[in-house]
């Protein structure tokens, strides 16, 4: 049974909240929605977003497994030309981006894009930037226990043999799994996530791109966004947040979203 399908015909569905910050824009066209960022400056955060969790307590987020999410979308450029971050999927909004919630550790399963200098190197075998399918659940009890050894582990991660030996079990504990996508972001594609209680599956145009990834627990909220931020988080202790100039317009077109 389809819980929600939005073809973005006419006005924006009442289910969605919007967040337009700085140079973020949202326009409705003929059966499509366009989120854009034009003329953004590194001096100010800009974001264009829809979601369904603003002002909700995390335990009241609307989605839990089993769930199938499908999004048909395209972007104004390729992974080599876009700047900032963008994507869509399910997460727990851990960083107080919307609503007055306390900060938390992340849970997410989504399609995520980050341009350099972003470097979220969470999967040993995946790049820290680019267009990828990804999962994480840093709120599992075992991952919280790992915080007790975080500082000495970070120091050792700066030595490559230790990094390759120590990070895989930590990655598994965090339920991190990622797959870089070769999909041309500028073309229309149907992106699907199948979320079960134990494992998740990602498909693009019906072709599997990430299978059997460990599932985060719910409940989670849906988000679809484009902004001008960059973020560096690495196992060897580099943490840096910043903003990017986006002088030319860039956008994401969305044909439809379905959750079932």
C-alpha positions as CSV (number, residue, x, y, z in Angstrom):
1,X,0.0,0.0,0.0
2,X,1.3,3.4,-0.9
3,X,1.6,5.6,2.2
4,X,2.5,8.8,0.2
5,X,3.0,9.6,-3.4
6,X,3.6,13.2,-4.5
7,X,3.9,14.0,-8.3
8,X,4.5,17.7,-7.5
9,X,1.6,18.8,-9.7
10,X,0.2,22.2,-8.6
11,X,0.9,23.4,-5.1
12,X,3.3,21.6,-2.7
13,X,1.7,18.8,-0.8
14,X,0.7,19.7,2.8
15,X,2.8,16.8,4.1
16,X,6.0,18.6,3.4
17,X,7.7,21.3,5.5
18,X,10.0,23.7,3.6
19,X,13.3,25.3,4.7
20,X,14.6,28.1,2.5
21,X,17.7,29.8,3.9
22,X,19.9,32.4,2.3
23,X,19.9,31.9,-1.5
24,X,17.8,28.7,-1.4
25,X,14.8,28.6,-3.7
26,X,11.9,26.3,-4.4
27,X,9.7,26.5,-7.5
28,X,6.9,24.3,-8.8
29,X,6.7,23.6,-12.6
30,X,4.7,21.2,-14.7
31,X,4.6,18.1,-12.6
32,X,8.0,18.7,-11.0
33,X,9.6,20.6,-8.1
34,X,12.9,22.4,-8.4
35,X,15.1,23.1,-5.4
36,X,18.0,25.5,-6.2
37,X,20.9,27.5,-4.8
38,X,22.0,30.5,-6.8
39,X,24.5,33.1,-5.9
40,X,25.4,31.6,-2.5
41,X,28.3,33.0,-0.6
42,X,30.8,31.3,1.7
43,X,29.8,34.0,4.3
44,X,26.3,32.7,4.7
45,X,24.6,29.3,4.8
46,X,22.1,28.7,1.9
47,X,19.7,25.7,1.8
48,X,16.7,24.6,-0.1
49,X,14.9,21.7,1.5
50,X,11.6,19.8,2.0
51,X,11.1,17.3,4.9
52,X,8.5,15.8,7.1
53,X,9.9,16.1,10.6
54,X,10.3,19.8,11.4
55,X,9.3,20.6,15.0
56,X,8.7,16.9,15.7
57,X,10.4,15.0,18.6
58,X,12.6,12.4,17.0
59,X,10.5,9.5,18.4
60,X,7.6,10.9,16.4
61,X,9.3,10.9,13.0
62,X,6.9,9.3,10.6
63,X,8.8,6.4,9.0
64,X,9.9,3.0,10.2
65,X,10.7,-0.3,8.4
66,X,9.5,-2.1,6.4
67,X,9.5,0.8,3.9
68,X,10.2,1.4,0.2
69,X,11.3,4.9,-0.9
70,X,11.5,5.9,-4.5
71,X,12.6,9.3,-5.9
72,X,12.8,10.3,-9.5
73,X,15.2,13.2,-9.8
74,X,17.9,14.9,-11.9
75,X,20.5,17.7,-11.1
76,X,21.8,20.7,-13.1
77,X,25.2,19.2,-13.3
78,X,27.5,16.3,-12.7
79,X,29.3,15.2,-9.6
80,X,32.3,17.0,-10.9
81,X,30.6,20.4,-11.3
82,X,28.1,20.6,-8.5
83,X,29.2,22.3,-5.2
84,X,28.0,21.9,-1.6
85,X,25.9,18.9,-0.5
86,X,22.6,17.5,-1.8
87,X,20.5,14.4,-1.6
88,X,17.4,12.6,-0.3
89,X,16.5,9.8,2.0
90,X,15.8,9.2,5.6
91,X,17.6,10.4,8.8
92,X,17.1,11.6,12.4
93,X,18.2,15.2,11.9
94,X,20.9,15.0,14.5
95,X,22.5,18.4,14.2
96,X,19.5,20.6,15.1
97,X,19.0,21.7,11.5
98,X,15.2,22.1,12.0
99,X,13.4,22.3,15.3
100,X,14.5,22.7,18.9
101,X,15.8,19.2,19.5
102,X,19.0,18.3,21.5
103,X,21.9,17.3,19.3
104,X,22.3,13.6,18.7
105,X,24.4,11.0,16.8
106,X,23.4,10.3,13.2
107,X,21.1,7.6,11.8
108,X,20.5,7.7,8.1
109,X,20.0,5.8,4.9
110,X,20.1,8.0,1.8
111,X,21.6,9.1,-1.4
112,X,24.2,11.7,-0.5
113,X,26.3,14.1,-2.5
114,X,29.2,16.1,-1.1
115,X,31.7,18.1,-3.2
116,X,35.3,18.7,-2.3
117,X,36.5,19.9,0.1
118,X,34.0,17.8,1.9
119,X,35.6,14.5,3.1
120,X,33.3,12.3,5.0
121,X,35.6,9.3,5.0
122,X,33.4,6.8,6.9
123,X,33.7,3.7,4.6
124,X,37.2,2.2,4.2
125,X,36.5,1.4,0.6
126,X,34.5,4.5,-0.5
127,X,35.7,8.0,-1.2
128,X,34.9,10.7,1.2
129,X,33.1,12.9,-1.4
130,X,31.0,12.4,-4.5
131,X,27.6,10.9,-5.2
132,X,26.9,7.7,-3.2
133,X,24.4,5.5,-1.4
134,X,25.0,5.3,2.3
135,X,23.9,4.0,5.7
136,X,24.9,4.8,9.2
137,X,23.6,4.2,12.7
138,X,25.9,5.7,15.3
139,X,23.3,5.4,18.1
140,X,23.7,1.6,18.6
141,X,24.9,0.7,22.1
142,X,28.1,-0.8,20.8
143,X,29.0,2.3,18.9
144,X,28.4,4.4,22.0
145,X,30.7,2.2,23.9
146,X,33.4,2.8,21.3
147,X,33.4,6.5,22.4
148,X,35.4,5.4,25.4
149,X,38.4,4.5,23.2
150,X,37.9,7.2,20.6
151,X,40.9,9.4,21.5
152,X,43.6,6.7,21.4
153,X,42.0,5.1,18.3
154,X,42.1,8.4,16.5
155,X,45.8,8.8,17.2
156,X,46.5,5.4,15.8
157,X,44.4,6.0,12.7
158,X,47.0,8.5,11.5
159,X,49.3,5.5,10.8
160,X,48.0,3.8,7.7
161,X,48.4,0.1,8.8
162,X,46.6,0.8,12.0
163,X,43.8,2.6,10.2
164,X,43.3,-0.3,7.8
165,X,43.3,-2.7,10.8
166,X,41.2,-0.7,13.3
167,X,38.6,1.1,11.2
168,X,36.7,-1.9,9.7
169,X,35.3,-3.2,13.1
170,X,34.5,0.4,14.1
171,X,32.8,0.9,10.7
172,X,30.7,-2.3,11.3
173,X,29.8,-1.1,14.8
174,X,28.5,2.2,13.3
175,X,26.5,0.3,10.7
176,X,28.3,2.3,8.0
177,X,28.2,1.0,4.4
178,X,28.6,3.1,1.3
179,X,28.7,2.7,-2.4
180,X,30.0,5.3,-4.9
181,X,27.6,5.9,-7.8
182,X,28.6,6.2,-11.4
183,X,25.1,7.5,-12.3
184,X,25.1,10.7,-14.4
185,X,23.4,13.1,-11.9
186,X,22.3,15.4,-14.7
187,X,20.0,12.7,-16.2
188,X,16.7,11.6,-14.9
189,X,17.0,8.5,-12.7
190,X,14.7,6.6,-10.3
191,X,16.5,6.1,-7.0
192,X,15.0,3.5,-4.6
193,X,15.7,2.4,-1.1
194,X,14.2,-0.7,0.4
195,X,14.4,-0.5,4.2
196,X,13.9,-3.6,6.4
197,X,14.6,-4.0,10.1
198,X,17.9,-5.7,9.5
199,X,19.2,-4.8,6.0
200,X,18.6,-2.2,3.3
201,X,18.9,-2.3,-0.5
202,X,19.6,0.6,-2.9
203,X,18.7,0.5,-6.6
204,X,19.0,3.0,-9.4
205,X,16.7,2.5,-12.4
206,X,16.1,-1.0,-11.0
207,X,19.8,-2.0,-10.8
208,X,21.3,-2.8,-7.4
209,X,24.0,-0.3,-6.3
210,X,24.2,-1.3,-2.6
211,X,22.8,-4.6,-1.2
212,X,22.5,-6.0,2.2
213,X,23.6,-2.8,4.0
214,X,23.0,-2.7,7.7
215,X,19.8,-0.9,8.5
216,X,19.5,2.0,10.9
217,X,16.7,1.8,13.4
218,X,13.7,4.1,13.1
219,X,11.7,6.1,13.4
220,X,13.3,8.5,10.8
221,X,12.1,11.4,8.7
222,X,12.3,12.1,5.0
223,X,14.6,14.9,3.7
224,X,15.4,16.2,0.3
225,X,17.8,19.2,0.0
226,X,20.6,21.2,-1.7
227,X,22.9,23.5,0.2
228,X,26.4,25.2,0.1
229,X,28.0,23.5,3.0
230,X,31.1,21.3,3.2
231,X,32.0,18.9,6.0
232,X,35.1,17.0,6.8
233,X,35.0,14.1,9.2
234,X,37.7,11.4,9.1
235,X,38.7,8.5,11.3
236,X,42.1,10.1,11.8
237,X,40.5,13.1,13.7
238,X,40.0,15.8,11.1
239,X,36.7,17.6,11.7
240,X,35.9,20.8,9.8
241,X,32.8,22.5,8.7
242,X,32.6,25.3,6.1
243,X,30.6,27.1,3.4
244,X,31.2,27.4,-0.3
245,X,30.6,30.1,-2.9
246,X,28.1,29.0,-5.6
247,X,28.1,32.0,-7.9
248,X,26.2,30.2,-10.7
249,X,22.8,28.6,-10.3
250,X,22.5,24.9,-9.5
251,X,19.4,22.9,-8.9
252,X,17.7,19.5,-8.3
253,X,14.5,18.7,-10.2
254,X,12.2,16.1,-8.6
255,X,9.5,14.4,-10.7
256,X,8.0,12.4,-7.9
257,X,8.5,10.9,-4.4
258,X,6.8,7.7,-3.2
259,X,6.9,6.0,0.2
260,X,5.2,2.7,0.5
